[in-house]
Amino acid sequence: MIPKRLSGSHQVSGCHMLFISGKLKSQQITKILTKTKGKIITVGEVPGFIQKGGLLNFIMSKQHVRYEVNHSLAKKKGVIDICNKKQYDLQV
């Protein structure tokens, strides 16, 4: 995997995974997610990322990193097949 900083949503083609920073405005995140097609795994770190159409979202909770998975989108894209829980704990 080679990380690259993208300056616009037109550059996402060819990506396998796209991390969308929580520093972006809500409208920017929504715009990027609506333009992301194919089997690109979209990863975020903001509340509501899953509801906006993201695939995987990290959430800080005390001393844990939790993550949410948009299972219906993952199944639709055919990209992630993990257990049925909505949220997981990762020890930090």
DSSP file (Angstrom, degrees, kcal/mol; ACC not computed):
  #  RESIDUE AA STRUCTURE BP1 BP2  ACC     N-H-->O    O-->H-N    N-H-->O    O-->H-N    TCO  KAPPA ALPHA  PHI   PSI    X-CA   Y-CA   Z-CA
    1    1 A M              0   0    0      0, 0.0     0, 0.0     0, 0.0     0, 0.0   0.000 360.0 360.0 360.0 134.5    0.0    0.0    0.0
    2    2 A I        -     0   0    0      2,-0.0     2,-0.2     0, 0.0     0, 0.0  -0.956 360.0-139.8-119.4 111.4    1.3    3.4   -0.9
    3    3 A P        -     0   0    0      0, 0.0     2,-0.3     0, 0.0     0, 0.0  -0.481  24.3-179.6 -71.8 139.7   -0.3    6.4    0.9
    4    4 A K        -     0   0    0     -2,-0.2     2,-0.6     2,-0.0    -2,-0.0  -0.993  27.1-129.3-136.8 143.7   -1.0    9.5   -1.2
    5    5 A R        -     0   0    0     -2,-0.3     2,-0.3     2,-0.0     0, 0.0  -0.846  28.0-153.7 -92.0 123.2   -2.5   12.8   -0.3
    6    6 A L        -     0   0    0     -2,-0.6     3,-0.1     1,-0.1     6,-0.0  -0.753  15.4-162.9-100.0 144.2   -5.2   13.7   -2.7
    7    7 A S  S    S+     0   0    0     -2,-0.3     2,-0.3     1,-0.2    -1,-0.1   0.541  73.7  18.2-101.1  -8.6   -6.3   17.2   -3.5
    8    8 A G  S >  S-     0   0    0      1,-0.1     3,-1.8    24,-0.0    -1,-0.2  -0.995  73.8-112.0-159.4 158.3   -9.6   16.4   -5.1
    9    9 A S  G >  S+     0   0    0     -2,-0.3     3,-1.3     1,-0.3     4,-0.2   0.688 108.4  73.2 -67.4 -17.0  -12.3   13.8   -5.4
   10   10 A H  G 3  S+     0   0    0      1,-0.2     3,-0.4     2,-0.1    -1,-0.3   0.632  89.6  62.2 -69.9 -11.8  -11.4   13.3   -9.0
   11   11 A Q  G <  S+     0   0    0     -3,-1.8    -1,-0.2     1,-0.2    -2,-0.2   0.413  76.5  89.0 -94.0   1.4   -8.2   11.6   -7.9
   12   12 A V    X   +     0   0    0     -3,-1.3     3,-2.2    -4,-0.1    -1,-0.2   0.679  56.4 107.3 -77.4 -16.3   -9.8    8.6   -6.1
   13   13 A S  T 3  S+     0   0    0     -3,-0.4     3,-0.1     1,-0.3    25,-0.0  -0.400  82.5  27.8 -63.5 137.5  -10.0    6.3   -9.1
   14   14 A G  T 3  S+     0   0    0      1,-0.4    -1,-0.3    -2,-0.1     2,-0.2   0.274  93.6 123.3  93.6 -10.8   -7.5    3.6   -8.8
   15   15 A C    <   -     0   0    0     -3,-2.2    -1,-0.4     1,-0.1     3,-0.1  -0.545  43.9-167.7 -81.0 149.4   -7.5    3.7   -5.0
   16   16 A H  S    S+     0   0    0      1,-0.4    25,-2.8    -2,-0.2     2,-0.4   0.702  80.0  22.7-100.5 -32.7   -8.3    0.6   -2.9
   17   17 A M  E     -a   41   0A   0     23,-0.2     2,-0.5     2,-0.0    -1,-0.4  -0.999  65.8-165.4-138.7 137.8   -8.7    2.4    0.4
   18   18 A L  E     -a   42   0A   0     23,-3.1    25,-2.9    -2,-0.4     2,-0.6  -0.966   5.8-158.4-128.7 115.5   -9.6    6.0    1.0
   19   19 A F  E     -a   43   0A   0     -2,-0.5     2,-0.6    23,-0.2    25,-0.2  -0.828   9.4-158.5 -92.2 125.4   -9.1    7.7    4.4
   20   20 A I  E     -a   44   0A   0     23,-3.3    25,-0.5    -2,-0.6    26,-0.1  -0.922  18.2-129.2-109.0 115.7  -11.3   10.8    4.8
   21   21 A S    >   -     0   0    0     -2,-0.6     3,-1.3    23,-0.1    25,-0.1  -0.250   7.0-132.6 -67.1 145.4  -10.0   13.1    7.5
   22   22 A G  T 3  S+     0   0    0      1,-0.2    -1,-0.1    23,-0.1     4,-0.1   0.524 100.3  77.9 -71.6  -5.8  -12.2   14.5   10.2
   23   23 A K  T 3  S+     0   0    0      2,-0.1    -1,-0.2    23,-0.0     2,-0.1   0.637  76.8  93.3 -77.7 -14.2  -10.8   17.9    9.4
   24   24 A L  S <  S-     0   0    0     -3,-1.3     2,-0.1     1,-0.1    -4,-0.0  -0.421  86.1-103.5 -77.5 155.2  -13.0   18.2    6.4
   25   25 A K     >  -     0   0    0     -2,-0.1     4,-2.2     1,-0.1     3,-0.4  -0.424  31.3-111.1 -73.3 154.0  -16.4   19.8    6.5
   26   26 A S  H  > S+     0   0    0      1,-0.2     4,-2.4     2,-0.2     5,-0.2   0.870 118.6  52.1 -54.1 -42.1  -19.5   17.6    6.5
   27   27 A Q  H  > S+     0   0    0      1,-0.2     4,-2.2     2,-0.2    -1,-0.2   0.866 108.2  51.5 -65.4 -36.1  -20.5   18.7    3.0
   28   28 A Q  H  > S+     0   0    0     -3,-0.4     4,-2.4     2,-0.2    -2,-0.2   0.913 109.8  49.5 -66.2 -42.5  -17.0   17.9    1.7
   29   29 A I  H  X S+     0   0    0     -4,-2.2     4,-2.6     1,-0.2    -2,-0.2   0.933 111.7  48.3 -61.7 -46.7  -17.2   14.4    3.2
   30   30 A T  H  X S+     0   0    0     -4,-2.4     4,-2.2     1,-0.2    -1,-0.2   0.909 111.2  50.9 -60.2 -43.3  -20.6   13.8    1.7
   31   31 A K  H  X S+     0   0    0     -4,-2.2     4,-1.2     2,-0.2    -1,-0.2   0.918 111.7  46.8 -61.8 -44.9  -19.5   15.0   -1.7
   32   32 A I  H  X S+     0   0    0     -4,-2.4     4,-0.8     1,-0.2     3,-0.4   0.927 112.3  50.2 -63.5 -45.1  -16.4   12.7   -1.7
   33   33 A L  H >< S+     0   0    0     -4,-2.6     3,-0.5     1,-0.2    -1,-0.2   0.871 108.6  51.5 -64.1 -37.0  -18.5    9.7   -0.5
   34   34 A T  H 3< S+     0   0    0     -4,-2.2    -1,-0.2     1,-0.2    -2,-0.2   0.782 111.9  47.4 -71.2 -24.7  -21.1   10.2   -3.3
   35   35 A K  H 3< S+     0   0    0     -4,-1.2     2,-0.7    -3,-0.4    -1,-0.2   0.547  88.4  99.9 -90.4  -8.1  -18.4   10.3   -5.9
   36   36 A T    <<  +     0   0    0     -4,-0.8     2,-0.2    -3,-0.5     6,-0.1  -0.708  53.9 174.8 -85.2 114.2  -16.6    7.2   -4.6
   37   37 A K    >   +     0   0    0     -2,-0.7     3,-0.5     2,-0.0     2,-0.1  -0.678  34.5  20.4-114.2 166.1  -17.5    4.2   -6.8
   38   38 A G  T 3  S-     0   0    0     -2,-0.2    -2,-0.0     1,-0.2   -25,-0.0  -0.361 113.2 -28.9  79.5-154.1  -16.5    0.6   -7.0
   39   39 A K  T 3  S+     0   0    0     -2,-0.1     2,-0.4   -24,-0.1    -1,-0.2  -0.006  83.5 141.9 -94.1  29.1  -14.8   -1.4   -4.3
   40   40 A I    <   -     0   0    0     -3,-0.5     2,-0.7   -23,-0.1   -23,-0.2  -0.576  49.0-135.5 -73.2 127.6  -13.0    1.4   -2.6
   41   41 A I  E     -a   17   0A   0    -25,-2.8   -23,-3.1    -2,-0.4     2,-0.5  -0.765  19.1-154.2 -84.7 115.6  -12.9    1.0    1.1
   42   42 A T  E     -a   18   0A   0     -2,-0.7    14,-2.3   -25,-0.2    13,-1.1  -0.823  12.0-171.9 -97.3 127.5  -13.8    4.4    2.7
   43   43 A V  E     +ab  19  56A   0    -25,-2.9   -23,-3.3    -2,-0.5     2,-0.2  -0.953   8.7 169.5-122.0 134.3  -12.5    5.0    6.2
   44   44 A G  E     -ab  20  57A   0     12,-2.5    14,-2.6    -2,-0.4   -23,-0.1  -0.768  33.2-150.5-135.5-178.3  -13.3    7.9    8.4
   45   45 A E        +     0   0    0    -25,-0.5    15,-0.1    -2,-0.2   -23,-0.1  -0.063  63.7  97.8-145.0  33.3  -13.0    9.2   11.9
   46   46 A V  S >  S-     0   0    0    -26,-0.1     3,-1.7    13,-0.1     4,-0.2  -0.948  77.9 -99.2-128.9 146.7  -16.1   11.4   12.4
   47   47 A P  T 3  S+     0   0    0      0, 0.0    -2,-0.1     0, 0.0    12,-0.0  -0.387 110.2  22.8 -59.1 137.0  -19.5   10.9   13.9
   48   48 A G  T 3> S+     0   0    0     -2,-0.1     4,-1.6     9,-0.0     6,-0.2   0.484  81.7 126.0  86.2   3.0  -22.1   10.1   11.3
   49   49 A F  T <4>S+     0   0    0     -3,-1.7     5,-2.5     1,-0.2     4,-0.5   0.902  75.0  48.5 -61.7 -41.9  -19.6    8.9    8.7
   50   50 A I  T >45S+     0   0    0     -4,-0.2     3,-1.2     1,-0.2    -1,-0.2   0.910 110.0  51.9 -63.8 -42.6  -21.4    5.6    8.3
   51   51 A Q  T 345S+     0   0    0      1,-0.3    -1,-0.2     2,-0.2    -2,-0.2   0.781 104.9  56.6 -66.7 -26.6  -24.7    7.3    7.9
   52   52 A K  T 3<5S-     0   0    0     -4,-1.6    -1,-0.3    -3,-0.1    -2,-0.2   0.603 133.1 -88.3 -79.5 -10.8  -23.2    9.5    5.2
   53   53 A G  T < 5S+     0   0    0     -3,-1.2    -3,-0.2    -4,-0.5    -2,-0.2   0.553  78.9 144.0 114.6  12.3  -22.2    6.4    3.2
   54   54 A G      < -     0   0    0     -5,-2.5    -1,-0.2    -6,-0.2    19,-0.1  -0.398  42.1-145.8 -78.1 162.1  -18.8    5.6    4.6
   55   55 A L  S    S+     0   0    0    -13,-1.1    15,-2.7     1,-0.3     2,-0.4   0.846  78.1  19.7 -96.9 -41.7  -17.7    1.9    5.1
   56   56 A L  E     -bC  43  69A   0    -14,-2.3   -12,-2.5    13,-0.2     2,-0.4  -0.999  64.4-172.6-137.1 131.8  -15.5    2.0    8.2
   57   57 A N  E     -bC  44  68A   0     11,-2.2    11,-2.5    -2,-0.4     2,-0.4  -0.989  12.5-148.1-132.1 129.0  -15.4    4.6   11.0
   58   58 A F  E     - C   0  67A   0    -14,-2.6     2,-0.4    -2,-0.4     9,-0.2  -0.775  16.8-173.5 -94.2 138.6  -13.1    4.9   13.9
   59   59 A I  E     - C   0  66A   0      7,-3.5     7,-3.7    -2,-0.4     2,-0.4  -0.998  19.1-136.0-133.2 131.8  -14.4    6.4   17.2
   60   60 A M  E     + C   0  65A   0     -2,-0.4     2,-0.4     5,-0.2     5,-0.2  -0.745  24.5 175.7 -86.0 133.0  -12.4    7.3   20.3
   61   61 A S  E >   - C   0  64A   0      3,-2.9     3,-2.1    -2,-0.4     2,-0.3  -0.867  60.3 -61.9-140.7 102.9  -14.1    6.2   23.5
   62   62 A K  T 3  S-     0   0    0     -2,-0.4    -1,-0.1     1,-0.3     0, 0.0  -0.425 120.9 -15.5  54.9-116.0  -12.1    6.8   26.7
   63   63 A Q  T 3  S+     0   0    0     -2,-0.3    29,-1.1    -3,-0.1     2,-0.4   0.134 124.2  84.9-103.3  20.6   -9.0    4.7   26.2
   64   64 A H  E <   -CD  61  91A   0     -3,-2.1    -3,-2.9    27,-0.2     2,-0.6  -0.902  65.8-141.7-121.6 149.3  -10.4    2.6   23.4
   65   65 A V  E     -CD  60  90A   0     25,-2.3    25,-2.0    -2,-0.4     2,-0.3  -0.956  27.3-171.0-102.6 123.3  -10.6    3.0   19.7
   66   66 A R  E     -CD  59  89A   0     -7,-3.7    -7,-3.5    -2,-0.6     2,-0.4  -0.778   3.6-157.9-107.9 157.1  -13.9    1.6   18.5
   67   67 A Y  E     -CD  58  88A   0     21,-1.2    21,-1.4    -2,-0.3     2,-0.3  -0.996   5.4-152.8-138.3 149.7  -14.9    1.1   14.9
   68   68 A E  E     -CD  57  87A   0    -11,-2.5   -11,-2.2    -2,-0.4     2,-0.4  -0.867   9.5-153.7-113.8 148.0  -18.2    0.8   13.1
   69   69 A V  E     -C   56   0A   0     17,-0.9     2,-1.5    -2,-0.3   -13,-0.2  -0.985  16.5-138.0-125.0 133.4  -18.8   -1.0    9.9
   70   70 A N     >  -     0   0    0    -15,-2.7     4,-2.6    -2,-0.4     5,-0.2  -0.714  28.2-177.8 -85.7  88.5  -21.5   -0.3    7.3
   71   71 A H  H  > S+     0   0    0     -2,-1.5     4,-2.5     1,-0.2     5,-0.2   0.854  75.5  53.1 -63.4 -37.8  -22.4   -3.9    6.7
   72   72 A S  H  > S+     0   0    0      1,-0.2     4,-2.2     2,-0.2    -1,-0.2   0.911 113.1  44.1 -66.2 -39.3  -25.0   -3.3    4.1
   73   73 A L  H  > S+     0   0    0      2,-0.2     4,-2.7     1,-0.2     5,-0.2   0.897 112.3  52.9 -69.5 -40.0  -22.6   -1.2    2.0
   74   74 A A  H  X>S+     0   0    0     -4,-2.6     5,-1.6     1,-0.2     4,-1.6   0.910 112.2  45.3 -61.0 -42.0  -19.7   -3.7    2.6
   75   75 A K  H  <5S+     0   0    0     -4,-2.5    -1,-0.2     2,-0.2    -2,-0.2   0.920 112.5  51.0 -67.0 -43.1  -22.0   -6.5    1.3
   76   76 A K  H  <5S+     0   0    0     -4,-2.2    -2,-0.2     1,-0.2    -1,-0.2   0.902 117.4  39.0 -60.6 -42.3  -23.2   -4.4   -1.7
   77   77 A K  H  <5S-     0   0    0     -4,-2.7    -1,-0.2    -5,-0.1    -2,-0.2   0.688 102.7-134.2 -81.2 -19.2  -19.5   -3.6   -2.6
   78   78 A G  T  <5 +     0   0    0     -4,-1.6    -3,-0.2    -5,-0.2    -4,-0.1   0.858  69.8 116.9  69.9  35.3  -18.3   -7.1   -1.8
   79   79 A V      < +     0   0    0     -5,-1.6     2,-0.4     1,-0.3    -4,-0.1   0.766  64.0  34.5-109.0 -30.5  -15.3   -5.8    0.1
   80   80 A I        -     0   0    0     -6,-0.5     2,-0.4    -9,-0.1    -1,-0.3  -0.990  48.3-177.9-133.9 132.3  -15.5   -6.8    3.7
   81   81 A D        +     0   0    0     -2,-0.4     2,-0.2    -3,-0.1   -10,-0.0  -0.828  31.2 140.3-128.0  93.3  -16.9   -9.9    5.3
   82   82 A I        -     0   0    0     -2,-0.4    -2,-0.1     1,-0.2   -13,-0.0  -0.761  55.9 -62.2-127.8 174.1  -16.6   -9.7    9.1
   83   83 A C        -     0   0    0     -2,-0.2    -1,-0.2     1,-0.1     0, 0.0   0.033  51.9-105.6 -58.5 167.6  -18.8  -10.7   12.0
   84   84 A N  S    S+     0   0    0      2,-0.0    -1,-0.1   -13,-0.0   -13,-0.1   0.440  78.3 116.2 -81.1  -2.4  -22.2   -9.2   12.5
   85   85 A K        -     0   0    0      1,-0.1   -16,-0.1   -17,-0.0     3,-0.1  -0.354  57.7-146.0 -66.4 149.6  -21.5   -6.8   15.4
   86   86 A K  S    S+     0   0    0      1,-0.2   -17,-0.9   -18,-0.1     2,-0.3   0.716  79.1  29.3 -86.7 -23.2  -21.9   -3.1   14.7
   87   87 A Q  E     -D   68   0A   0    -19,-0.2     2,-0.3   -21,-0.0   -19,-0.2  -0.993  63.8-166.7-144.5 144.7  -19.1   -1.9   16.9
   88   88 A Y  E     -D   67   0A   0    -21,-1.4   -21,-1.2    -2,-0.3     2,-0.4  -0.929  17.2-129.8-131.6 152.5  -15.8   -3.3   18.1
   89   89 A D  E     -D   66   0A   0     -2,-0.3     2,-0.5   -23,-0.2   -23,-0.2  -0.880  17.4-172.2-102.2 134.3  -13.2   -2.4   20.8
   90   90 A L  E     -D   65   0A   0    -25,-2.0   -25,-2.3    -2,-0.4     2,-0.1  -0.994  25.5-127.0-121.9 122.8   -9.6   -2.1   20.0
   91   91 A Q  E      D   64   0A   0     -2,-0.5   -27,-0.2   -27,-0.2    -2,-0.0  -0.456 360.0 360.0 -68.4 137.5   -7.3   -1.7   23.0
   92   92 A V              0   0    0    -29,-1.1    -1,-0.1    -2,-0.1   -28,-0.1   0.384 360.0 360.0-101.1 360.0   -4.9    1.3   22.7
